[in-house]
Amino acid sequence: MDENVFEGPDLIVAGAGGGLAGALRAAQAGLSVLVVESNERYRRGNNTSMSTAMIPAMGTRFQRNAGVTDTPDLFRSDVANKTGGDYNEVATTALSAISAELVEWLADSVGMDISLVTDFVYPGHSVPRCHTIPGHSGASMLNTLVNAVSAHEMIDVMTPARLVDVVMTDGRVTGAVIETPDGREEIPTKAVLLATNGYGADAGMVTEHMPEIAAALYHGSEHSRGDALRIGTALGAASDYLDAYQGHAALAMPSASLATWATVMHGGFLVNRAGHRFGDETSGYSEYAAISSSHASEGAWIIIDERIYEACSGFQDFQDVIAGGGVRWADSPQQLAVDAGIDPDGFTRTVAEVATFAAAAGSDQFGRTSWETPLTGRLAAIFVKPALFHTQGGLRIDEHAQVVHTDGTPLTGLYASGGAAAGISGHGASGYLAGNGLLPALGLAFIAADHVAGRV
């Protein structure tokens, strides 16, 4: 393509979620950027906005100020342990290397009020490394990104518009095909970042690749239809870990708001309608979704006390659960069971068993050892159902977030981030660590932008 007649943006970003980090980073480097988004309500309609705004990062100033020692090597070790050693080493290494720079850039250049979560450590993480914003609100995090993007003169946003194809010439990206209500048009560009998430909204693909969670509720963007995977594979790209996903066992009903897993990490537990626990809840909220689906098909209840209630009150999602009437209190276990529709005999036995285990600080029959402290006083029940939040498998990438062929060579100018790329959680749901969705969404977009800037 003749550079002298090029009239398109330097970079097209497909998806206005975590990909906005890439758009803003590229624009700050002097590149012209076009963001293409199919959902006009993207401020609250994508998976970034639905997240709890947790970004794992290692060696940040926020950790140093809190006296926390952490390294990329330790994070990679945690990922290896959680995934049983089968994980995307390329993406994990690249993301761990830039994670501190990413979080501090979000604070200093984007204006996010970043802080380190220190009151507990999420399952699988060795040390406190999850960084967030007030209220742990993904919607607030995305709004900050959107406002920064809207204020930058080098970025345009096109919506509703869907990127449906990428044009390659002599092995390089030279354009993108965009579909709008007015039809299709080809826009010339030097690079495309696929940030369209995964395929959680495509029931057929979910059933094919992750049947154990197919019957659960889907709590993600309706626009996560596998566009990136279809576009990339049609161009000869490789894909990896298509069975990987983030589930969550604590979607509170009827409001469909997230009852934060901090309820469990502070000492809460789950029971089914029979009043029985059915596993080690601290193993992780992602894998517990399928466990809950198997043992509590009608739904389960998270049991907490007033101490846990107060400890979780800083989470905006938990406030939404409260506002929706999702927290039911009673003065006795027997009364709570009757009010909630749980078998009273089974429930009262379980409450007594849990109190014994928690007081002894030992291992229970499921292997749970973390209780923080026994529940006291009146108890509350939160009715929850398991859900699929987003898929974690996608297009194979190199250390620059550039999509690669099956032989490992790059599709020059084509990048993928977030659920569009093969993530860092290995296979299935059990390898997921808190923040493993948001770190690739923001981090791979950040990496891609820097590589595009270096090329262009």
PyMOL commands that set and color helices and strands:
alter all, ss='L'
color gray80, all
select helices_A, chain A and resi 3-5+19-28+42-45+47-50+61-65+72-83+89-110+134-136+138-151+203-209+211-213+227-234+262-265+281-283+287-295+306-311+316-323+333-340+344-360+418-420+438-455
alter helices_A, ss='H'
color red, helices_A
select strands_A, chain A and resi 11-14+33-36+55-56+115-116+130-132+155-158+162-169+172-180+183-188+192-194+217-218+239-240+245-252+257-258+269-271+300-305+327-330+379-391+394-395+402-404+410-416
alter strands_A, ss='S'
color yellow, strands_A
deselect
rebuild
show_as cartoon
